[in-house]
Amino acid sequence: MTKKEEFIDRRGSIRLKIPVDITYQTSDRGRIHTVTAKDISAEGARFEAHDKRLKESDIVEMKLGIPEMSGDGVRATGTVIWKRRLSLEDKSPFDIGIEFGEIAEDGKNSFLKFLCDFIYKLPEEKKRCGR
């Protein structure tokens, strides 16, 4: 792999640094966890968690807390794509990367509008850089 290939961004959507609250549990109906997204896109999210049992390929059921939406938020499912410990300390949290599988129809438009509205408000130079 050449140096140039190492830096290719494989994401299909812009990741936005929006602190969206996420409540999730694994598909085996384990404990409910509440975290805040470090970044989010139409395709997935990244968040920090202390959940040691969560592993790559786990399916999670989520509720995304979209500020403009009334009710419990947007229901979605996703797959853990990657998990990385943030430091070498035993009690260090993990960074978790989730790829959305399904976003419930009753909240999909609100979620996508929320992301589009945020992108629209970004300064032009950040839009060009994809940040």
NURO-213301 format. One record per atom (N, C-alpha, C, O): residue in three letters; chain; x, y, z. Coordinates in pm, 1 decimal. Layout:
NURO-213301
 kedren vexfi       xx       yy       zz
    ALA     A        X        Y        Z
...
This chain:
NURO-213301
 kedren vexfi       xx       yy       zz
    MET     A     84.5   -117.2      0.0
    MET     A      0.0      0.0      0.0
    MET     A     89.7    124.4      0.0
    MET     A    180.9    135.4     81.9
    THR     A     64.0    215.7    -89.8
    THR     A    142.8    338.1    -97.0
    THR     A     98.2    435.0     11.0
    THR     A    -10.2    420.6     67.5
    LYS     A    182.4    534.1     39.5
    LYS     A    148.3    636.0    140.2
    LYS     A     17.7    704.6    105.4
    LYS     A    -63.9    729.9    194.1
    LYS     A     -3.9    735.3    -21.5
    LYS     A   -126.4    803.6    -63.1
    LYS     A   -249.8    719.5    -32.8
    LYS     A   -351.4    772.6     12.1
    GLU     A   -241.9    587.9    -57.1
    GLU     A   -355.3    498.5    -33.2
    GLU     A   -390.3    487.7    114.1
    GLU     A   -505.8    462.2    148.1
    GLU     A   -291.1    506.9    203.7
    GLU     A   -315.8    497.9    346.7
    GLU     A   -410.2    606.5    395.4
    GLU     A   -477.8    587.5    496.5
    PHE     A   -416.9    718.9    327.1
    PHE     A   -493.9    833.4    374.3
    PHE     A   -625.0    853.8    299.8
    PHE     A   -689.3    957.3    317.3
    ILE     A   -665.6    760.0    218.9
    ILE     A   -792.4    772.3    148.8
    ILE     A   -906.0    755.2    248.8
    ILE     A   -908.6    657.8    324.1
    ASP     A   -998.7    848.2    249.9
    ASP     A  -1113.6    841.9    337.9
    ASP     A  -1219.3    755.1    271.8
    ASP     A  -1269.2    789.6    164.7
    ARG     A  -1254.1    643.9    333.2
    ARG     A  -1348.5    549.7    274.8
    ARG     A  -1493.1    578.8    313.7
    ARG     A  -1583.9    506.8    272.0
    ARG     A  -1515.5    682.6    392.5
    ARG     A  -1651.3    715.1    434.6
    ARG     A  -1732.3    768.1    317.6
    ARG     A  -1680.5    839.7    231.9
    GLY     A  -1858.6    732.5    314.8
    GLY     A  -1947.8    781.2    210.5
    GLY     A  -2017.0    910.5    248.3
    GLY     A  -2074.6    977.4    162.5
    SER     A  -2012.0    946.9    377.0
    SER     A  -2079.4   1067.4    425.6
    SER     A  -1985.5   1148.8    513.4
    SER     A  -1891.5   1095.7    572.6
    ILE     A  -2012.3   1276.3    520.5
    ILE     A  -1934.4   1365.0    606.9
    ILE     A  -1966.8   1333.0    751.9
    ILE     A  -2083.5   1320.2    788.9
    ARG     A  -1863.0   1320.0    833.7
    ARG     A  -1881.1   1301.5    977.1
    ARG     A  -1891.9   1439.2   1041.4
    ARG     A  -1807.4   1525.9   1019.4
    LEU     A  -1996.2   1458.0   1120.5
    LEU     A  -2020.9   1586.4   1184.9
    LEU     A  -1999.6   1574.0   1334.6
    LEU     A  -2049.9   1481.0   1397.6
    LYS     A  -1925.3   1667.4   1391.0
    LYS     A  -1900.1   1666.7   1534.8
    LYS     A  -2018.3   1731.1   1605.6
    LYS     A  -2014.6   1848.0   1644.0
    ILE     A  -2123.8   1651.0   1621.7
    ILE     A  -2246.3   1695.4   1687.6
    ILE     A  -2267.3   1604.0   1808.6
    ILE     A  -2268.9   1481.7   1793.9
    PRO     A  -2283.2   1661.2   1926.5
    PRO     A  -2301.5   1577.7   2046.3
    PRO     A  -2444.1   1523.4   2058.6
    PRO     A  -2523.8   1573.9   2137.8
    VAL     A  -2475.3   1421.5   1980.9
    VAL     A  -2607.3   1358.6   1984.0
    VAL     A  -2607.5   1251.0   2092.8
    VAL     A  -2518.5   1166.1   2096.9
    ASP     A  -2707.8   1255.0   2180.5
    ASP     A  -2721.4   1151.4   2282.6
    ASP     A  -2770.1   1022.6   2218.1
    ASP     A  -2862.4   1023.3   2136.6
    ILE     A  -2706.6    911.8   2255.7
    ILE     A  -2742.0    780.4   2202.8
    ILE     A  -2767.5    687.1   2320.6
    ILE     A  -2684.4    674.8   2410.6
    THR     A  -2881.9    622.4   2319.0
    THR     A  -2911.5    517.0   2415.6
    THR     A  -2907.9    387.3   2336.3
    THR     A  -2972.7    376.1   2232.2
    TYR     A  -2831.5    288.5   2385.4
    TYR     A  -2820.6    164.0   2309.4
    TYR     A  -2820.0     42.8   2400.6
    TYR     A  -2789.9     51.6   2519.6
    GLN     A  -2853.7    -69.1   2341.9
    GLN     A  -2837.3   -199.6   2405.1
    GLN     A  -2810.0   -300.9   2295.5
    GLN     A  -2849.4   -281.9   2180.4
    THR     A  -2742.4   -408.1   2332.1
    THR     A  -2713.2   -511.5   2233.5
    THR     A  -2839.5   -590.9   2204.2
    THR     A  -2935.8   -586.4   2280.8
    SER     A  -2838.7   -662.1   2095.5
    SER     A  -2957.5   -735.0   2052.0
    SER     A  -2996.9   -846.4   2148.8
    SER     A  -3109.1   -896.6   2141.8
    ASP     A  -2906.6   -886.1   2239.3
    ASP     A  -2942.4   -987.8   2338.6
    ASP     A  -3015.4   -925.8   2458.0
    ASP     A  -3032.6   -989.3   2562.1
    ARG     A  -3058.2   -799.3   2440.4
    ARG     A  -3135.0   -726.2   2542.4
    ARG     A  -3056.6   -707.5   2672.6
    ARG     A  -3111.2   -719.1   2782.3
    GLY     A  -2928.6   -678.5   2657.5
    GLY     A  -2845.0   -652.6   2773.5
    GLY     A  -2875.5   -517.7   2836.8
    GLY     A  -2978.0   -456.0   2808.1
    ARG     A  -2786.8   -473.7   2921.8
    ARG     A  -2800.8   -347.5   2992.8
    ARG     A  -2812.6   -230.7   2895.3
    ARG     A  -2751.8   -232.9   2788.3
    ILE     A  -2890.3   -129.1   2931.5
    ILE     A  -2906.2     -9.9   2848.2
    ILE     A  -2794.9     88.2   2883.1
    ILE     A  -2769.6    115.1   3000.5
    HIS     A  -2728.9    141.1   2781.5
    HIS     A  -2618.5    236.0   2798.0
    HIS     A  -2656.8    369.0   2734.1
    HIS     A  -2723.3    372.3   2630.5
    THR     A  -2614.6    477.7   2796.3
    THR     A  -2635.8    610.2   2738.6
    THR     A  -2500.1    674.8   2718.3
    THR     A  -2419.9    684.3   2811.2
    VAL     A  -2475.0    719.3   2595.4
    VAL     A  -2348.7    781.6   2557.3
    VAL     A  -2378.5    905.5   2472.7
    VAL     A  -2493.5    931.8   2437.4
    THR     A  -2274.6    980.1   2441.3
    THR     A  -2288.3   1095.5   2352.7
    THR     A  -2195.6   1075.5   2233.8
    THR     A  -2077.2   1046.4   2250.6
    ALA     A  -2249.8   1091.4   2113.9
    ALA     A  -2170.0   1073.9   1992.1
    ALA     A  -2057.3   1176.3   1987.8
    ALA     A  -2076.6   1293.5   2019.9
    LYS     A  -1939.2   1129.6   1947.6
    LYS     A  -1827.6   1220.8   1920.1
    LYS     A  -1845.1   1279.0   1780.4
    LYS     A  -1815.8   1396.0   1755.8
    ASP     A  -1893.1   1195.3   1690.4
    ASP     A  -1930.9   1240.5   1556.7
    ASP     A  -2037.0   1146.7   1501.9
    ASP     A  -2053.9   1033.9   1548.2
    ILE     A  -2108.5   1197.5   1401.1
    ILE     A  -2221.6   1122.1   1346.9
    ILE     A  -2238.9   1158.4   1200.2
    ILE     A  -2203.0   1268.1   1157.6
    SER     A  -2293.7   1065.8   1124.0
    SER     A  -2324.4   1090.3    983.0
    SER     A  -2452.9   1015.6    950.3
    SER     A  -2513.2    953.2   1037.6
    ALA     A  -2494.2   1022.1    825.9
    ALA     A  -2612.2    947.9    782.7
    ALA     A  -2585.4    797.8    782.1
    ALA     A  -2679.2    718.2    778.5
    GLU     A  -2458.4    758.6    785.5
    GLU     A  -2421.9    616.9    777.6
    GLU     A  -2379.5    554.3    909.2
    GLU     A  -2378.0    431.9    921.6
    GLY     A  -2344.6    637.2   1008.9
    GLY     A  -2297.8    579.2   1134.1
    GLY     A  -2258.8    683.1   1235.9
    GLY     A  -2279.7    803.0   1217.0
    ALA     A  -2201.0    634.5   1345.6
    ALA     A  -2162.1    722.8   1455.3
    ALA     A  -2039.8    666.5   1526.7
    ALA     A  -2007.8    548.1   1516.0
    ARG     A  -1972.8    754.9   1599.5
    ARG     A  -1860.3    714.7   1684.9
    ARG     A  -1889.0    768.7   1822.9
    ARG     A  -1928.3    884.3   1838.4
    PHE     A  -1869.2    684.1   1924.4
    PHE     A  -1888.9    729.1   2061.5
    PHE     A  -1790.4    658.8   2153.6
    PHE     A  -1727.8    559.5   2116.3
    GLU     A  -1777.9    712.0   2274.1
    GLU     A  -1690.4    656.1   2375.1
    GLU     A  -1776.1    578.6   2474.1
    GLU     A  -1881.6    625.8   2516.4
    ALA     A  -1729.8    458.4   2511.1
    ALA     A  -1806.8    375.2   2603.3
    ALA     A  -1713.2    292.0   2690.3
    ALA     A  -1599.7    263.4   2652.3
    HIS     A  -1763.0    253.8   2807.7
    HIS     A  -1688.9    166.1   2898.6
    HIS     A  -1737.3     22.1   2888.1
    HIS     A  -1697.3    -62.1   2968.5
    ASP     A  -1820.9     -7.1   2792.5
    ASP     A  -1884.2   -137.6   2775.0
    ASP     A  -1783.0   -238.9   2721.1
    ASP     A  -1758.9   -244.9   2600.6
    LYS     A  -1723.7   -318.8   2811.1
    LYS     A  -1622.8   -417.1   2771.2
    LYS     A  -1681.5   -532.3   2690.3
    LYS     A  -1612.2   -592.8   2608.6
    ARG     A  -1810.1   -563.0   2713.2
    ARG     A  -1872.7   -676.2   2644.5
    ARG     A  -1904.8   -646.6   2498.0
    ARG     A  -1920.9   -739.2   2418.5
    LEU     A  -1914.3   -519.6   2461.9
    LEU     A  -1945.7   -482.3   2323.6
    LEU     A  -1827.7   -520.1   2233.8
    LEU     A  -1712.9   -487.2   2263.5
    LYS     A  -1857.5   -589.5   2123.5
    LYS     A  -1748.5   -632.6   2035.0
    LYS     A  -1785.6   -611.0   1888.9
    LYS     A  -1902.3   -590.6   1855.4
    GLU     A  -1684.7   -615.6   1802.8
    GLU     A  -1707.7   -599.7   1659.4
    GLU     A  -1810.2   -701.4   1611.6
    GLU     A  -1810.0   -816.4   1655.3
    SER     A  -1895.7   -659.1   1523.6
    SER     A  -2004.5   -735.3   1461.8
    SER     A  -2129.0   -746.6   1550.2
    SER     A  -2229.9   -801.9   1506.2
    ASP     A  -2124.5   -695.4   1674.4
    ASP     A  -2245.3   -693.0   1757.5
    ASP     A  -2349.7   -602.5   1692.9
    ASP     A  -2317.1   -498.6   1635.6
    ILE     A  -2474.1   -643.5   1703.4
    ILE     A  -2586.5   -561.5   1657.5
    ILE     A  -2639.7   -486.5   1779.1
    ILE     A  -2662.0   -546.0   1884.5
    VAL     A  -2659.7   -356.9   1764.4
    VAL     A  -2712.7   -275.8   1873.9
    VAL     A  -2842.4   -208.0   1830.5
    VAL     A  -2859.3   -169.4   1714.9
    GLU     A  -2931.7   -195.1   1925.4
    GLU     A  -3055.0   -120.4   1905.1
    GLU     A  -3035.4     13.8   1973.7
    GLU     A  -2991.1     19.4   2088.4
    MET     A  -3068.6    123.0   1903.0
    MET     A  -3037.9    257.6   1952.3
    MET     A  -3157.7    349.8   1944.7
    MET     A  -3253.6    326.6   1871.1
    LYS     A  -3148.1    455.8   2024.0
    LYS     A  -3235.4    571.4   2009.6
    LYS     A  -3142.4    691.7   2001.5
    LYS     A  -3060.5    714.6   2090.5
    LEU     A  -3156.2    768.1   1893.6
    LEU     A  -3074.4    886.9   1871.0
    LEU     A  -3154.1   1007.1   1917.9
    LEU     A  -3264.0   1032.2   1868.6
    GLY     A  -3099.8   1080.8   2012.1
    GLY     A  -3168.6   1197.3   2066.4
    GLY     A  -3149.8   1318.7   1977.8
    GLY     A  -3052.1   1392.1   1992.6
    ILE     A  -3241.5   1340.2   1886.7
    ILE     A  -3235.7   1454.0   1794.7
    ILE     A  -3308.1   1570.8   1861.8
    ILE     A  -3427.1   1560.6   1891.9
    PRO     A  -3236.9   1682.5   1885.5
    PRO     A  -3295.3   1793.4   1961.7
    PRO     A  -3429.7   1845.2   1908.9
    PRO     A  -3517.7   1876.5   1989.0
    GLU     A  -3447.7   1854.8   1779.4
    GLU     A  -3569.7   1911.8   1723.4
    GLU     A  -3688.1   1815.5   1725.8
    GLU     A  -3800.5   1853.8   1693.2
    MET     A  -3662.7   1690.9   1764.5
    MET     A  -3766.6   1588.9   1758.9
    MET     A  -3830.4   1568.5   1894.7
    MET     A  -3761.1   1560.1   1996.2
    SER     A  -3961.5   1560.6   1896.5
    SER     A  -4029.1   1530.1   2022.1
    SER     A  -4032.4   1378.6   2041.4
    SER     A  -4012.6   1302.8   1946.4
    GLY     A  -4056.9   1336.8   2161.0
    GLY     A  -4065.6   1193.4   2187.4
    GLY     A  -3932.5   1134.5   2229.5
    GLY     A  -3845.5   1203.9   2282.2
    ASP     A  -3918.5   1004.7   2205.0
    ASP     A  -3801.7    930.1   2251.2
    ASP     A  -3681.0    939.3   2159.2
    ASP     A  -3575.5    885.6   2192.8
    GLY     A  -3692.2   1003.9   2047.3
    GLY     A  -3581.6   1011.0   1953.4
    GLY     A  -3602.1    916.9   1836.1
    GLY     A  -3709.5    859.6   1818.0
    VAL     A  -3497.8    902.6   1757.7
    VAL     A  -3503.4    821.2   1636.7
    VAL     A  -3453.5    680.6   1669.4
    VAL     A  -3342.4    664.0   1719.8
    ARG     A  -3534.5    580.8   1641.2
    ARG     A  -3496.6    441.8   1662.7
    ARG     A  -3412.7    393.8   1544.4
    ARG     A  -3443.5    422.2   1428.6
    ALA     A  -3306.0    320.3   1576.3
    ALA     A  -3218.2    268.4   1471.1
    ALA     A  -3150.5    140.5   1520.5
    ALA     A  -3144.2    114.0   1640.6
    THR     A  -3101.0     63.7   1426.8
    THR     A  -3014.3    -49.3   1459.3
    THR     A  -2881.0    -23.4   1391.1
    THR     A  -2872.9     51.2   1293.6
    GLY     A  -2778.9    -85.0   1443.0
    GLY     A  -2647.3    -67.3   1384.1
    GLY     A  -2556.3   -183.7   1419.3
    GLY     A  -2588.4   -266.9   1504.2
    THR     A  -2442.6   -187.5   1352.5
    THR     A  -2342.5   -291.1   1374.8
    THR     A  -2213.9   -225.7   1422.7
    THR     A  -2171.8   -123.4   1368.8
    VAL     A  -2151.5   -284.9   1524.0
    VAL     A  -2021.3   -236.3   1569.9
    VAL     A  -1919.3   -275.1   1463.7
    VAL     A  -1895.8   -393.3   1438.3
    ILE     A  -1859.6   -174.1   1402.3
    ILE     A  -1761.5   -197.1   1295.4
    ILE     A  -1620.1   -204.6   1352.0
    ILE     A  -1537.2   -282.5   1305.0
    TRP     A  -1593.6   -122.7   1453.4
    TRP     A  -1462.4   -126.2   1517.4
    TRP     A  -1473.7    -81.3   1662.6
    TRP     A  -1567.9    -12.6   1702.0
    LYS     A  -1373.1   -123.0   1741.2
    LYS     A  -1366.2    -88.8   1883.6
    LYS     A  -1218.6    -73.4   1918.5
    LYS     A  -1138.7   -163.6   1893.2
    ARG     A  -1182.6     40.7   1976.5
    ARG     A  -1042.2     67.5   2012.7
    ARG     A  -1034.9    123.8   2153.9
    ARG     A  -1109.7    215.2   2188.7
    ARG     A   -945.3     69.4   2234.9
    ARG     A   -923.9    123.8   2369.6
    ARG     A   -851.6    257.3   2355.3
    ARG     A   -759.4    270.9   2274.8
    LEU     A   -895.0    356.3   2434.8
    LEU     A   -838.4    491.4   2422.2
    LEU     A   -701.4    505.2   2487.2
    LEU     A   -625.2    594.5   2450.3
    SER     A   -668.3    418.9   2583.1
    SER     A   -533.5    419.7   2640.3
    SER     A   -502.9    278.6   2691.9
    SER     A   -587.7    189.6   2685.6
    LEU     A   -383.0    259.9   2742.1
    LEU     A   -342.3    128.0   2789.2
    LEU     A   -391.2     96.7   2930.4
    LEU     A   -375.2    -16.2   2976.7
    GLU     A   -449.5    192.5   2998.7
    GLU     A   -499.2    170.7   3133.9
    GLU     A   -616.3     72.0   3132.3
    GLU     A   -697.6     73.5   3039.9
    ASP     A   -624.8    -13.1   3233.8
    ASP     A   -729.3   -115.5   3240.3
    ASP     A   -870.8    -59.1   3234.3
    ASP     A   -957.4   -116.7   3168.4
    LYS     A   -895.0     50.8   3301.1
    LYS     A  -1030.4    106.2   3307.3
    LYS     A  -1055.4    212.8   3200.7
    LYS     A  -1153.2    287.2   3208.0
    SER     A   -967.7    219.4   3103.2
    SER     A   -981.5    316.8   2994.5
    SER     A  -1104.7    284.7   2910.1
    SER     A  -1133.0    167.8   2884.0
    PRO     A  -1178.5    387.8   2867.1
    PRO     A  -1294.1    363.3   2780.0
    PRO     A  -1250.1    323.8   2638.2
    PRO     A  -1132.2    329.0   2603.5
    PHE     A  -1347.3    285.4   2560.2
    PHE     A  -1324.9    246.7   2421.9
    PHE     A  -1389.8    349.5   2329.1
    PHE     A  -1491.2    410.5   2363.1
    ASP     A  -1330.2    367.2   2213.0
    ASP     A  -1395.5    438.1   2103.7
    ASP     A  -1467.0    329.9   2023.9
    ASP     A  -1407.7    227.3   1990.8
    ILE     A  -1594.1    352.6   1993.1
    ILE     A  -1676.2    254.7   1923.5
    ILE     A  -1725.5    315.9   1792.0
    ILE     A  -1777.3    427.6   1791.0
    GLY     A  -1709.5    243.8   1682.8
    GLY     A  -1761.0    286.4   1552.9
    GLY     A  -1881.1    201.7   1513.7
    GLY     A  -1871.6     79.4   1504.1
    ILE     A  -1994.1    267.6   1491.3
    ILE     A  -2119.3    199.3   1457.1
    ILE     A  -2158.1    234.0   1313.8
    ILE     A  -2152.0    350.3   1273.7
    GLU     A  -2197.8    133.8   1237.4
    GLU     A  -2256.0    157.1   1105.6
    GLU     A  -2406.3    132.4   1118.0
    GLU     A  -2448.9     25.5   1161.5
    PHE     A  -2486.5    232.7   1079.4
    PHE     A  -2631.2    217.3   1088.5
    PHE     A  -2678.2    110.8    990.7
    PHE     A  -2632.4    104.5    876.6
    GLY     A  -2770.3     27.4   1037.3
    GLY     A  -2833.6    -71.8    951.2
    GLY     A  -2966.9    -17.7    904.5
    GLY     A  -2987.7      7.3    785.7
    GLU     A  -3056.5     -0.1    999.2
    GLU     A  -3188.8     53.3    968.9
    GLU     A  -3216.7    173.0   1058.7
    GLU     A  -3180.9    174.4   1176.5
    ILE     A  -3280.2    271.3   1001.3
    ILE     A  -3330.1    385.2   1077.4
    ILE     A  -3481.3    381.7   1059.4
    ILE     A  -3531.2    376.5    947.1
    ALA     A  -3553.2    384.5   1170.4
    ALA     A  -3699.2    371.8   1164.7
    ALA     A  -3759.3    478.1   1074.3
    ALA     A  -3720.5    594.8   1079.5
    GLU     A  -3853.5    436.9    992.2
    GLU     A  -3916.8    527.0    894.2
    GLU     A  -3979.0    650.0    958.7
    GLU     A  -3974.9    758.6    901.0
    ASP     A  -4036.7    634.4   1078.4
    ASP     A  -4103.3    748.1   1141.5
    ASP     A  -4006.8    856.8   1188.7
    ASP     A  -4050.6    966.1   1224.7
    GLY     A  -3876.6    828.8   1189.2
    GLY     A  -3779.7    928.9   1231.6
    GLY     A  -3670.1    957.4   1131.1
    GLY     A  -3589.1   1047.9   1151.4
    LYS     A  -3666.7    880.7   1022.1
    LYS     A  -3558.5    893.5    924.0
    LYS     A  -3549.7   1034.3    864.5
    LYS     A  -3441.1   1091.8    857.3
    ASN     A  -3662.7   1089.4    822.3
    ASN     A  -3660.7   1223.9    762.6
    ASN     A  -3615.0   1329.8    861.9
    ASN     A  -3539.8   1420.3    825.8
    SER     A  -3659.9   1319.4    987.1
    SER     A  -3617.5   1415.8   1089.6
    SER     A  -3467.6   1407.4   1113.3
    SER     A  -3401.1   1509.9   1128.0
    PHE     A  -3413.9   1285.2   1117.3
    PHE     A  -3270.6   1265.2   1137.6
    PHE     A  -3190.0   1323.9   1022.1
    PHE     A  -3093.3   1396.8   1044.5
    LEU     A  -3229.6   1292.5    898.7
    LEU     A  -3156.6   1343.5    782.4
    LEU     A  -3169.0   1495.4    770.4
    LEU     A  -3072.9   1561.7    731.4
    LYS     A  -3283.9   1550.5    802.9
    LYS     A  -3302.1   1696.3    801.4
    LYS     A  -3211.8   1761.4    905.3
    LYS     A  -3151.2   1865.3    879.2
    PHE     A  -3202.7   1700.2   1023.1
    PHE     A  -3115.2   1750.2   1129.5
    PHE     A  -2969.9   1758.2   1080.1
    PHE     A  -2902.7   1859.0   1101.9
    LEU     A  -2921.6   1652.3   1013.7
    LEU     A  -2785.0   1651.4    960.9
    LEU     A  -2767.7   1756.2    850.6
    LEU     A  -2668.4   1828.9    848.7
    CYS     A  -2864.3   1763.5    759.2
    CYS     A  -2856.6   1860.5    648.5
    CYS     A  -2857.0   2004.3    700.7
    CYS     A  -2780.7   2088.2    652.8
    ASP     A  -2941.9   2032.0    797.8
    ASP     A  -2946.1   2166.8    856.3
    ASP     A  -2811.9   2203.6    917.7
    ASP     A  -2766.6   2317.4    905.2
    PHE     A  -2748.3   2107.5    984.3
    PHE     A  -2617.9   2132.5   1045.8
    PHE     A  -2512.9   2160.1    938.2
    PHE     A  -2433.0   2252.7    952.0
    ILE     A  -2512.6   2079.9    830.5
    ILE     A  -2416.6   2100.1    720.9
    ILE     A  -2437.9   2236.5    656.9
    ILE     A  -2341.5   2306.4    625.9
    TYR     A  -2562.3   2274.2    637.1
    TYR     A  -2595.4   2403.1    574.4
    TYR     A  -2538.2   2519.6    654.7
    TYR     A  -2500.8   2621.9    597.4
    LYS     A  -2531.0   2504.7    786.8
    LYS     A  -2481.7   2611.8    873.7
    LYS     A  -2329.2   2614.0    884.3
    LYS     A  -2273.5   2708.9    939.6
    LEU     A  -2259.9   2511.1    832.4
    LEU     A  -2113.8   2507.2    838.5
    LEU     A  -2052.2   2615.4    750.2
    LEU     A  -2106.8   2647.8    644.8
    PRO     A  -1938.5   2671.6    792.8
    PRO     A  -1867.1   2764.5    703.7
    PRO     A  -1823.2   2693.7    576.1
    PRO     A  -1795.3   2573.9    578.8
    GLU     A  -1816.9   2765.1    465.9
    GLU     A  -1783.5   2707.5    334.9
    GLU     A  -1652.7   2629.3    334.2
    GLU     A  -1645.9   2523.8    271.1
    GLU     A  -1547.8   2677.6    402.5
    GLU     A  -1419.9   2608.1    398.3
    GLU     A  -1427.0   2469.3    463.2
    GLU     A  -1355.1   2378.7    421.1
    LYS     A  -1511.7   2451.2    564.3
    LYS     A  -1525.6   2320.3    626.6
    LYS     A  -1602.1   2224.8    536.6
    LYS     A  -1574.4   2104.9    536.6
    LYS     A  -1697.7   2275.5    459.9
    LYS     A  -1773.3   2190.5    367.2
    LYS     A  -1679.7   2133.5    261.0
    LYS     A  -1689.9   2016.0    225.7
    ARG     A  -1589.1   2215.8    210.3
    ARG     A  -1497.6   2170.2    105.7
    ARG     A  -1400.9   2064.8    159.6
    ARG     A  -1362.4   1973.1     87.1
    CYS     A  -1361.7   2077.3    285.8
    CYS     A  -1266.3   1983.6    345.2
    CYS     A  -1333.5   1857.4    395.4
    CYS     A  -1265.3   1760.8    429.8
    GLY     A  -1465.1   1856.2    400.4
    GLY     A  -1535.3   1738.6    450.3
    GLY     A  -1528.3   1724.2    600.3
    GLY     A  -1534.4   1612.5    651.6
    ARG     A  -1515.4   1834.9    672.6
    ARG     A  -1506.8   1831.3    819.2
    ARG     A  -1618.3   1910.0    879.8
    ARG     A  -1628.2   1918.9   1002.2
